[in-house]
């Protein structure tokens, strides 16, 4: 089951540059009800993921979920899964996002490596931007997302990433989850809102019982700590409706 305590929460995507901006984001969102986790990305990872995790836990508590998104992990050779998982474990991270477009062998080994270190795995197979699938003018096979998600289910993954601005794909991923795991057996985590065109209420209609909105710039893109906090309050309130 999901590492997040709650059925409908906001995951704050901290895709910010610089320690100062990160600390302001932590201050702005501390104690905002309805924030289920933080997603730390590659920009903070390059600056020092362990330090970022420690600072987050100092404000939010020792057990607060931390998800790492390497944007996009799971695409190197299979043998790199183990070192990647150990680094995240040592940094105090709880979970990692992978988008394993490099094939089933890498997907299996990276998933098993993360699970072996006690980390939850959030698996995605389709992204929010246009011209991604072959039918859209992109490089990735239209069949790839289904293969990725169904293999993830076989490997014991119960958290899936779905593009919140592509509602039909949210419906598809929910259907695959329900078929294999039942309505209560999985969680959809969706980015792609506000700036990328996704509407929270549209996604909520099809995402199922357990889902979380991953929101970044709509919060950290505000000019002041006060504005960031108000945006977080407003967005979490919309999730509770």
TORKOL-4160 file (C-alpha; in steps of 0.2 Angstrom, whole numbers, padded with zeros to 4 digits, m for minus):
241
<pt num="1" X="0000" Y="0000" Z="0000"/>
<pt num="2" X="0005" Y="0018" Z="m0002"/>
<pt num="3" X="0018" Y="0026" Z="0009"/>
<pt num="4" X="0006" Y="0041" Z="0011"/>
<pt num="5" X="m0006" Y="0042" Z="0025"/>
<pt num="6" X="m0022" Y="0047" Z="0017"/>
<pt num="7" X="m0033" Y="0044" Z="0002"/>
<pt num="8" X="m0032" Y="0061" Z="m0007"/>
<pt num="9" X="m0017" Y="0072" Z="m0003"/>
<pt num="10" X="m0005" Y="0084" Z="m0012"/>
<pt num="11" X="0013" Y="0078" Z="m0015"/>
<pt num="12" X="0024" Y="0094" Z="m0015"/>
<pt num="13" X="0036" Y="0093" Z="m0030"/>
<pt num="14" X="0051" Y="0102" Z="m0024"/>
<pt num="15" X="0060" Y="0105" Z="m0041"/>
<pt num="16" X="0069" Y="0120" Z="m0035"/>
<pt num="17" X="0086" Y="0127" Z="m0037"/>
<pt num="18" X="0096" Y="0133" Z="m0022"/>
<pt num="19" X="0095" Y="0129" Z="m0003"/>
<pt num="20" X="0087" Y="0146" Z="0000"/>
<pt num="21" X="0072" Y="0142" Z="m0011"/>
<pt num="22" X="0070" Y="0125" Z="m0004"/>
<pt num="23" X="0070" Y="0131" Z="0014"/>
<pt num="24" X="0057" Y="0144" Z="0010"/>
<pt num="25" X="0046" Y="0131" Z="0002"/>
<pt num="26" X="0048" Y="0120" Z="0018"/>
<pt num="27" X="0043" Y="0135" Z="0029"/>
<pt num="28" X="0028" Y="0139" Z="0018"/>
<pt num="29" X="0021" Y="0122" Z="0018"/>
<pt num="30" X="0024" Y="0116" Z="0036"/>
<pt num="31" X="0009" Y="0111" Z="0045"/>
<pt num="32" X="m0003" Y="0113" Z="0030"/>
<pt num="33" X="m0016" Y="0099" Z="0032"/>
<pt num="34" X="m0017" Y="0088" Z="0017"/>
<pt num="35" X="0001" Y="0087" Z="0011"/>
<pt num="36" X="0005" Y="0069" Z="0010"/>
<pt num="37" X="0023" Y="0069" Z="0005"/>
<pt num="38" X="0037" Y="0079" Z="m0003"/>
<pt num="39" X="0045" Y="0074" Z="m0020"/>
<pt num="40" X="0063" Y="0079" Z="m0021"/>
<pt num="41" X="0070" Y="0080" Z="m0038"/>
<pt num="42" X="0086" Y="0079" Z="m0047"/>
<pt num="43" X="0091" Y="0098" Z="m0044"/>
<pt num="44" X="0091" Y="0095" Z="m0026"/>
<pt num="45" X="0098" Y="0078" Z="m0028"/>
<pt num="46" X="0113" Y="0086" Z="m0036"/>
<pt num="47" X="0115" Y="0098" Z="m0022"/>
<pt num="48" X="0114" Y="0084" Z="m0008"/>
<pt num="49" X="0099" Y="0074" Z="m0006"/>
<pt num="50" X="0103" Y="0068" Z="0011"/>
<pt num="51" X="0105" Y="0086" Z="0017"/>
<pt num="52" X="0088" Y="0090" Z="0009"/>
<pt num="53" X="0080" Y="0075" Z="0018"/>
<pt num="54" X="0087" Y="0080" Z="0035"/>
<pt num="55" X="0080" Y="0098" Z="0033"/>
<pt num="56" X="0063" Y="0092" Z="0028"/>
<pt num="57" X="0062" Y="0080" Z="0042"/>
<pt num="58" X="0067" Y="0093" Z="0055"/>
<pt num="59" X="0051" Y="0103" Z="0050"/>
<pt num="60" X="0039" Y="0090" Z="0045"/>
<pt num="61" X="0044" Y="0076" Z="0057"/>
<pt num="62" X="0054" Y="0060" Z="0057"/>
<pt num="63" X="0042" Y="0049" Z="0049"/>
<pt num="64" X="0036" Y="0061" Z="0035"/>
<pt num="65" X="0037" Y="0052" Z="0018"/>
<pt num="66" X="0051" Y="0058" Z="0006"/>
<pt num="67" X="0050" Y="0052" Z="m0012"/>
<pt num="68" X="0064" Y="0054" Z="m0024"/>
<pt num="69" X="0062" Y="0057" Z="m0043"/>
<pt num="70" X="0078" Y="0056" Z="m0053"/>
<pt num="71" X="0068" Y="0062" Z="m0069"/>
<pt num="72" X="0068" Y="0048" Z="m0076"/>
<pt num="73" X="0076" Y="0034" Z="m0066"/>
<pt num="74" X="0076" Y="0016" Z="m0072"/>
<pt num="75" X="0084" Y="0018" Z="m0089"/>
<pt num="76" X="0102" Y="0013" Z="m0086"/>
<pt num="77" X="0109" Y="m0005" Z="m0086"/>
<pt num="78" X="0101" Y="m0017" Z="m0074"/>
<pt num="79" X="0116" Y="m0017" Z="m0063"/>
<pt num="80" X="0115" Y="0001" Z="m0058"/>
<pt num="81" X="0099" Y="m0002" Z="m0049"/>
<pt num="82" X="0108" Y="m0008" Z="m0033"/>
<pt num="83" X="0120" Y="0006" Z="m0031"/>
<pt num="84" X="0105" Y="0018" Z="m0035"/>
<pt num="85" X="0094" Y="0010" Z="m0021"/>
<pt num="86" X="0108" Y="0010" Z="m0008"/>
<pt num="87" X="0112" Y="0029" Z="m0011"/>
<pt num="88" X="0093" Y="0033" Z="m0008"/>
<pt num="89" X="0092" Y="0022" Z="0007"/>
<pt num="90" X="0107" Y="0030" Z="0015"/>
<pt num="91" X="0100" Y="0047" Z="0011"/>
<pt num="92" X="0084" Y="0043" Z="0021"/>
<pt num="93" X="0072" Y="0042" Z="0007"/>
<pt num="94" X="0057" Y="0032" Z="0008"/>
<pt num="95" X="0052" Y="0029" Z="m0010"/>
<pt num="96" X="0058" Y="0032" Z="m0028"/>
<pt num="97" X="0049" Y="0035" Z="m0045"/>
<pt num="98" X="0055" Y="0026" Z="m0060"/>
<pt num="99" X="0050" Y="0027" Z="m0078"/>
<pt num="100" X="0058" Y="0011" Z="m0085"/>
<pt num="101" X="0058" Y="0014" Z="m0104"/>
<pt num="102" X="0074" Y="0004" Z="m0106"/>
<pt num="103" X="0065" Y="m0013" Z="m0105"/>
<pt num="104" X="0059" Y="m0026" Z="m0094"/>
<pt num="105" X="0075" Y="m0032" Z="m0088"/>
<pt num="106" X="0080" Y="m0015" Z="m0081"/>
<pt num="107" X="0063" Y="m0013" Z="m0074"/>
<pt num="108" X="0064" Y="m0029" Z="m0064"/>
<pt num="109" X="0081" Y="m0026" Z="m0057"/>
<pt num="110" X="0079" Y="m0008" Z="m0052"/>
<pt num="111" X="0062" Y="m0012" Z="m0044"/>
<pt num="112" X="0069" Y="m0027" Z="m0035"/>
<pt num="113" X="0084" Y="m0017" Z="m0029"/>
<pt num="114" X="0073" Y="m0003" Z="m0022"/>
<pt num="115" X="0062" Y="m0015" Z="m0014"/>
<pt num="116" X="0076" Y="m0024" Z="m0007"/>
<pt num="117" X="0082" Y="m0009" Z="0002"/>
<pt num="118" X="0065" Y="m0006" Z="0009"/>
<pt num="119" X="0060" Y="0008" Z="m0002"/>
<pt num="120" X="0043" Y="0009" Z="m0010"/>
<pt num="121" X="0042" Y="0010" Z="m0029"/>
<pt num="122" X="0031" Y="0022" Z="m0039"/>
<pt num="123" X="0031" Y="0017" Z="m0057"/>
<pt num="124" X="0026" Y="0027" Z="m0072"/>
<pt num="125" X="0025" Y="0023" Z="m0091"/>
<pt num="126" X="0018" Y="0039" Z="m0099"/>
<pt num="127" X="0023" Y="0057" Z="m0097"/>
<pt num="128" X="0013" Y="0073" Z="m0096"/>
<pt num="129" X="0021" Y="0082" Z="m0111"/>
<pt num="130" X="0015" Y="0081" Z="m0129"/>
<pt num="131" X="0023" Y="0071" Z="m0144"/>
<pt num="132" X="0028" Y="0057" Z="m0132"/>
<pt num="133" X="0020" Y="0041" Z="m0139"/>
<pt num="134" X="0023" Y="0036" Z="m0157"/>
<pt num="135" X="0005" Y="0040" Z="m0161"/>
<pt num="136" X="0008" Y="0058" Z="m0155"/>
<pt num="137" X="0024" Y="0060" Z="m0165"/>
<pt num="138" X="0035" Y="0054" Z="m0151"/>
<pt num="139" X="0048" Y="0039" Z="m0149"/>
<pt num="140" X="0039" Y="0028" Z="m0137"/>
<pt num="141" X="0028" Y="0014" Z="m0142"/>
<pt num="142" X="0009" Y="0016" Z="m0138"/>
<pt num="143" X="0009" Y="m0001" Z="m0130"/>
<pt num="144" X="0024" Y="0003" Z="m0118"/>
<pt num="145" X="0014" Y="0011" Z="m0104"/>
<pt num="146" X="0002" Y="m0005" Z="m0102"/>
<pt num="147" X="0017" Y="m0016" Z="m0102"/>
<pt num="148" X="0027" Y="m0006" Z="m0089"/>
<pt num="149" X="0012" Y="m0004" Z="m0077"/>
<pt num="150" X="0007" Y="m0023" Z="m0079"/>
<pt num="151" X="0025" Y="m0028" Z="m0075"/>
<pt num="152" X="0025" Y="m0017" Z="m0061"/>
<pt num="153" X="0010" Y="m0025" Z="m0054"/>
<pt num="154" X="0018" Y="m0042" Z="m0056"/>
<pt num="155" X="0033" Y="m0036" Z="m0046"/>
<pt num="156" X="0022" Y="m0030" Z="m0031"/>
<pt num="157" X="0021" Y="m0011" Z="m0035"/>
<pt num="158" X="0005" Y="m0003" Z="m0029"/>
<pt num="159" X="0009" Y="0015" Z="m0033"/>
<pt num="160" X="0008" Y="0021" Z="m0051"/>
<pt num="161" X="0011" Y="0038" Z="m0059"/>
<pt num="162" X="m0002" Y="0044" Z="m0071"/>
<pt num="163" X="m0002" Y="0061" Z="m0081"/>
<pt num="164" X="m0016" Y="0072" Z="m0073"/>
<pt num="165" X="m0017" Y="0082" Z="m0089"/>
<pt num="166" X="m0021" Y="0066" Z="m0099"/>
<pt num="167" X="m0037" Y="0060" Z="m0091"/>
<pt num="168" X="m0040" Y="0045" Z="m0103"/>
<pt num="169" X="m0023" Y="0038" Z="m0097"/>
<pt num="170" X="m0028" Y="0040" Z="m0079"/>
<pt num="171" X="m0043" Y="0030" Z="m0083"/>
<pt num="172" X="m0033" Y="0016" Z="m0091"/>
<pt num="173" X="m0020" Y="0015" Z="m0077"/>
<pt num="174" X="m0034" Y="0014" Z="m0064"/>
<pt num="175" X="m0043" Y="0000" Z="m0074"/>
<pt num="176" X="m0027" Y="m0010" Z="m0075"/>
<pt num="177" X="m0024" Y="m0007" Z="m0056"/>
<pt num="178" X="m0042" Y="m0012" Z="m0052"/>
<pt num="179" X="m0042" Y="m0028" Z="m0063"/>
<pt num="180" X="m0026" Y="m0035" Z="m0054"/>
<pt num="181" X="m0027" Y="m0027" Z="m0036"/>
<pt num="182" X="m0045" Y="m0022" Z="m0033"/>
<pt num="183" X="m0051" Y="m0004" Z="m0030"/>
<pt num="184" X="m0042" Y="m0002" Z="m0013"/>
<pt num="185" X="m0026" Y="m0010" Z="m0018"/>
<pt num="186" X="m0017" Y="0003" Z="m0027"/>
<pt num="187" X="m0014" Y="0022" Z="m0027"/>
<pt num="188" X="m0013" Y="0034" Z="m0042"/>
<pt num="189" X="0000" Y="0049" Z="m0041"/>
<pt num="190" X="m0003" Y="0062" Z="m0054"/>
<pt num="191" X="0007" Y="0077" Z="m0060"/>
<pt num="192" X="0003" Y="0088" Z="m0074"/>
<pt num="193" X="m0009" Y="0101" Z="m0066"/>
<pt num="194" X="m0011" Y="0120" Z="m0067"/>
<pt num="195" X="0004" Y="0125" Z="m0078"/>
<pt num="196" X="0003" Y="0109" Z="m0089"/>
<pt num="197" X="m0016" Y="0110" Z="m0091"/>
<pt num="198" X="m0023" Y="0097" Z="m0080"/>
<pt num="199" X="m0038" Y="0101" Z="m0069"/>
<pt num="200" X="m0039" Y="0093" Z="m0052"/>
<pt num="201" X="m0058" Y="0090" Z="m0052"/>
<pt num="202" X="m0057" Y="0081" Z="m0069"/>
<pt num="203" X="m0043" Y="0069" Z="m0063"/>
<pt num="204" X="m0052" Y="0066" Z="m0047"/>
<pt num="205" X="m0068" Y="0060" Z="m0056"/>
<pt num="206" X="m0058" Y="0045" Z="m0064"/>
<pt num="207" X="m0043" Y="0042" Z="m0052"/>
<pt num="208" X="m0051" Y="0031" Z="m0040"/>
<pt num="209" X="m0052" Y="0030" Z="m0021"/>
<pt num="210" X="m0034" Y="0032" Z="m0018"/>
<pt num="211" X="m0024" Y="0046" Z="m0027"/>
<pt num="212" X="m0012" Y="0060" Z="m0024"/>
<pt num="213" X="m0009" Y="0076" Z="m0035"/>
<pt num="214" X="0009" Y="0080" Z="m0037"/>
<pt num="215" X="0010" Y="0099" Z="m0038"/>
<pt num="216" X="0026" Y="0109" Z="m0040"/>
<pt num="217" X="0026" Y="0126" Z="m0048"/>
<pt num="218" X="0009" Y="0131" Z="m0043"/>
<pt num="219" X="0016" Y="0131" Z="m0025"/>
<pt num="220" X="0035" Y="0135" Z="m0026"/>
<pt num="221" X="0032" Y="0147" Z="m0041"/>
<pt num="222" X="0024" Y="0160" Z="m0030"/>
<pt num="223" X="0034" Y="0175" Z="m0025"/>
<pt num="224" X="0034" Y="0175" Z="m0006"/>
<pt num="225" X="0033" Y="0162" Z="0008"/>
<pt num="226" X="0015" Y="0169" Z="0012"/>
<pt num="227" X="0009" Y="0166" Z="m0006"/>
<pt num="228" X="0016" Y="0149" Z="m0007"/>
<pt num="229" X="0008" Y="0144" Z="0009"/>
<pt num="230" X="m0009" Y="0151" Z="0003"/>
<pt num="231" X="m0007" Y="0141" Z="m0013"/>
<pt num="232" X="m0004" Y="0125" Z="m0003"/>
<pt num="233" X="m0019" Y="0128" Z="0008"/>
<pt num="234" X="m0030" Y="0131" Z="m0007"/>
<pt num="235" X="m0024" Y="0116" Z="m0017"/>
<pt num="236" X="m0025" Y="0104" Z="m0002"/>
<pt num="237" X="m0043" Y="0110" Z="0001"/>
<pt num="238" X="m0048" Y="0106" Z="m0017"/>
<pt num="239" X="m0041" Y="0088" Z="m0014"/>
<pt num="240" X="m0053" Y="0086" Z="0001"/>
<pt num="241" X="m0069" Y="0090" Z="m0009"/>
